[in-house]
């Protein structure tokens, strides 16, 4: 059996502090580095003295290192200006490694990343069943395989993204409809199996962190990610912070009712966004309208692209519902940008224009100026986001109920 990954221990190296300022500085260097002290202060709105204090333990513990100022060109590739050299900081990428897993209803995708969240290895496995023990075993084997792929690099923690209601603080999956799970202590179960700290987060929130660090959210303080496919999810960042809400339910856009007496949703309500715009909702309407209960989603898409009126109408209805949902996000949060992603984008040619028109009709005032960006993102990016969440937890101190090494 592959040796279980363990956190590297060195009694001569100081312990990493549980410090939110240090976390902010580290992430600024990770996402924007190499970057100098004064630039970090400007980006984060901190004083240079505060940045210096936060940087010190990061240098002592080997998470950051000072780059050679002579190797850093000035603007436009010109030599740096004369005078006192500006010493930029950079992340020591291979100091340790982190795993990230996206857990779906039928499969799991995992990645191993360095501290810059560069993907060093990836794997995909099918789930044998939805039984908790079987899934935990599958994920543990996946994590061990990814660790082996690194060839001995120190793996310090695992992040898992799961669709549904996740209590990220406690590592509990409160409700995962596609797994038929309720109140599963997934972080604790995996941590005991792997002898490794585990962070569990909602999968769309994980993707949102990936977009915040490396994607469409890097240059704006407030944005939202809306995903469509098997369900409809939403994650949002406000003033640079991922929003969880009081009970981890922030972003449940799929269960916002937008049509009176609409179709019944899995949550038990009627007229929810998910009951109108998810893959299953579209397929159900096409089957009913065509009288062909044997159709799968690919066949429904093919019919719509061939001009079948019933199939076309089903996608149009979904687009209208999606546009209303995007308007809800824009009206409530007024973000700079909304990123639309998910496996449902494979058929975006059938509903995107309708969704944009619906959004324009229902967005209030200047909220209509919110930029809508369509970004198909592979499962590896979702898993990378789960790893990014785990990296951010390097600075939060011990995770309740999870062993630290």
N, C-alpha and C positions, 0 to 999 in steps of 0.2 A: 504493500500500500504506500502511496505517496506520503512523505512526512508532512505532518500538519504545519502550516505556516505559523510563525510566531513573531511577535514584535521584538526587534533587536534591543538588547539591553547592554548598556555600557555604563558601569558605575562612575566613570570619569566624566560623563557628559551630563550636564544639568537637565532636569526634567522640563519638558515643554510646558509653558504656563497656560492655564485656563484663562485666557485674556481676550475679550472681544476686540480690543484695539489691535492686539497682535494678529488676530485672525484677519481683520480688515487689511492690515498692512501686508500680510502674507499673500492674501488673495489679489491685492492690487499688483504686487510684484509678479505673481503667477500669471495674471491675465494681461498685464501691460509691460512686463519687464523685458530686458533689463531697464530699470527705472531708478532715477536718482532720488535722494531724500526729499529735496524740495518739490519734485514732481509728485511724489507720494502725498506730501502734505497738501498740495494743491488739489489733487484728485479727491482726497478724503475730507478736505476741509479741516485739517488738523494743523497744529503748530509744528514747526520743525523739531522743537524739543520733545513733543509728544511722540513724534515718529521715531526720533533717536532712542527714546526709552523703550518703545515697542520693538524696535529692530534688534536691540542688544541681545535678548535671550534667543532670538531666531538665529543670530550669528553664532552664539555660543553652542547651541544645540545642533548646528550644522544644517539647518533648513534653508538658510540664505547664505550667500557668499558675496563679497565685494568683487565686482568685475574690474579688469584692468582699464583704467580711464584712457590710457593711450590707445586702446583698441576700439574705443567708441568714437565714431566719426561725428562731426557736427551736422548741422542742417544741410540736406542735399548731398550728403557724403563728403562734405568738406572737413578738413582737420578741425578739432575742437579749438575754441578760442583760447588765447594765452591767459595766464593767470592761474589761480588755484584750481586744480583739476576737480571735475565733478565725478564722484565715484558712484556708479550705478550698482544696484543690487540685482541679483538674479537668484532664482530657486535652484537648489541642488537637486536636479530631477531624479537621479538614481539613488538618493539617500535611502529611500524605501519605496515600496510599491503598494498599491491599493487595488482591490477587486470591486467590480460593479456588475450587478445582474439585473436585467429586466425580466420580471416574471409575468408571463401571460397565461391565458387559459389553457393553451395547448403545448407551450414550449417555454424555454428560458434561454436567454442570450446573455453571455458573460464576457467581460473584458478584464484584462489586467493592464493597469496604467501606472506610469511613473507619477511623480509629484507635480508634473506639469500637465497631467491628465492626457499625455500622449499614449495611445493604445499600443501596447507591446505584444499582446496576444488576445485572441478572441475565440470563442466556442459557442455552439448552439446545440441544445439537446431537447428532445421531446419529453413531455411529462407522461409517465406511465399511467397515472391516475391523479385525481384531485385529493386523495387521502393525505392528510397533513404529514404523516410519517414518511410516505412515499415521496412527497414533494421535498421535504427537508433532506432526505437521503440524496435525491437527484441534485439539489442545489449544492449540497456539501461535496458531492463527487465532482460537480462542475467546478467549484472553487478550488478543489485540490488539483484538478487537471490544469487549471489556469496557472496555479502556483508552480506546478512542474514545468509548464511552458516557459517560465521565466528563467529556468536554469539555476535556481538557488538564490535569486534576489530576495531580500527580506520583505515579506508581505505583512502589513501591520493592521489591516482592517478590511471589512467588506461592507459595501452598500447595496441594498436591494430595493428596487422600485416595484411596487405592486399597485394594480388598478383597484380603486375602491376607497373606503374610509380607513385611513391609517392614522393611528396615534403615534406620530413620529417620536414624541418625547419618551414614550415607554416601549417603543418597538413592537406595538400590537397591531395586528390587522383586525380592525373592528368588523369590517364587512367587505368581502371581495366577491361580488356577484358571479364573476366568471370562473371562480374557483369553488363557489358555494361554501365559503368559509365565514365563520363568525368568531370573533374573540380568540384569535390565534396568536400566542406570544412568539412570533416568528424570530425576532432578534435573539431572544433567550435560547430558543431551540437550536438555532444555527450556531450561536456562540458556544454552546456546550458541545456541539458536535465537532466544531472546528478548532475550539480553544482559541478564539479570535474575536475581538470586538466587532459587533455587527450593528449597522444603522439601517433601519427600515423607513422608507418614505413612500408617499404616493408617487406612482410612476410619472404622472404628468408634472408634478412638482420637480421630480428629478430631471426631466427634460427641460423644464423651465430654468433650472440652475445651469444646465449645459448651455442653453441659449444666452443666459446672463453672462457667463464667463467667456464663451467663445463664439457666440452666434449673433443673432439679430438683436439681442438685448444688451450687447456690450457697450454701446454708445448712448444709451438712454437710461434715465433713472427709474422710469416707470413703464412697464409693458406687460402684456398678457400673452400666454400661449394657449390656444384652443385646439384641441385634437378631436378628430372625427374618425370613426371607423366602427369597431364593435360597440363602442359607447361614445359619449361626448364628454370630454374632460376639459378642465381649465386650470391653469396655474398663473399666478400673477405676482409681480414684483412691484412694490410701491416704495418710492424713494430709496431704492437700492436694497430693500429687504423682501425676502420671500414671505408671503402671507399665509399663515396656517389657520387663523381663526381660533376661537375659544376651545374647540374640540377637534381640530384638525379637519374640519369640513369646508373650509374656504375653497371656493372654486368648483363647487358641484353644479356647474352650469347645465349639465345634462338633465338635472332634476328640477329645473326652473320651468313651471307650467306657463306656456305661452298661447295655448289654444283652448278655449272653453269647450268642454265635452269632447276633447280629442281622444286619440287611442290610448289605451291603458299602458302604463310604463311598468317596468320591472319593479320599481320602487313602490308600486301600488296606487300612485296618483294617475291622473289622466292629463293628456295634452302637454306632457313634458317635452323638452327639446329632444331628448334621446329617443322618445317614442315616435318622433317625426323625422329625425335627421340621421339616425344611426344606420349602419349597413342592414341590420335586421329589419328595421322599420321600412326601409326602401324595398327590400326584397319581399316583405309581406304584402305591401301595396301592389307590387308588380304581379305577384302570384294571384292575388284576389282579382285584380283587374283583367288579367289575361285568362284566368281559369286554368292555370298551369301550376299546380302545387309542386311539381318536380323541378322547377327552375332553381338554379343556384345563382349566386351573385354575379358571376362572370357572364352567365347567359342573360341576366337582366341588363347588365351593362351593354352587352352586344345588341340586344333588342333596342335599347334606347339610342344607341349610335346608328342603328339602321333606320331610325325614324318611327319606331312603333309608338303610337300616341299614348297608350297606357303606361308604357315604361318611361317615356319622356316625361309624362305628367308626374310620375312618382319622384323622379329626380328634381323636377321643378319645385314640388312641394317641399322636399328636403332642403333645397337651396333657400327657399323663402324662410323656412324655420331657422336655418343656420344664420341667415342675415339678421333676423330678429334677435337671435341669441347674441350675436356680435354687437348689436346695438345696445343690448342690456349691459354688456361688459363696458362699452364705451361710455354709456350714460352714467353708470355707477362709479367707475374708476377714473375715467378721463385719462387713459394711458396715452403715451406718445405713439405706441405701436401695438398692433395685435398680430401675432404670428399664428397662422393657420397651418396645422400639420396633421399627421396621422395617416394610417393606411388607406383611409377613405379618399385621400387626394388622388388615388389612382384613377378615379372617375370624375375628377374636378372639372373636366371639360363639359360635363353634363349639368353642373349646378353652380359653378363659381360665379358666372355673370349674374344669375338670379340672386345669389347670396349678396353680391355687392350692391345690386339695386335695392334689395330689401333693407340692407344696412343703411343705405343713404336715405331711405324713406323714414326709418324709425330712429335713427340717431338724433339726439336733441342738440340744436344749436351748433356750437363749434366742435362738439364731440364727433361730428361727421368728418372732421379733418384728421381724425386718427388714421394713421397709415396702416393699411391691411397688407400683410406680406404672406405669400404662400410659400411654404418651405417643406417639401417632402424630406423626411429624415429617417434613416434606416434604424433598425433595432439597436445596432451598435452605439448610436448616438444616445438612445435612451439609457443603455447600460453605462455609457460613459458619464451620463448625468448622475446616475446612482453612485458611481465612483467619486464624482466631484462632491456630492453631498457628504460622502464618507470623509473625504479630505478636509472639508470644512469643519468636521467634527473633531479634528486633531486638537482643536483649541477649546473644546467645551468641557474638558475634564472627564472623569469616569462616567460611562453610560449606565444609568440605573439598571441593576440586575444583570449586567453583562461583564464578564471577566476582562480585565485589562492585563496585558503582558508588557 
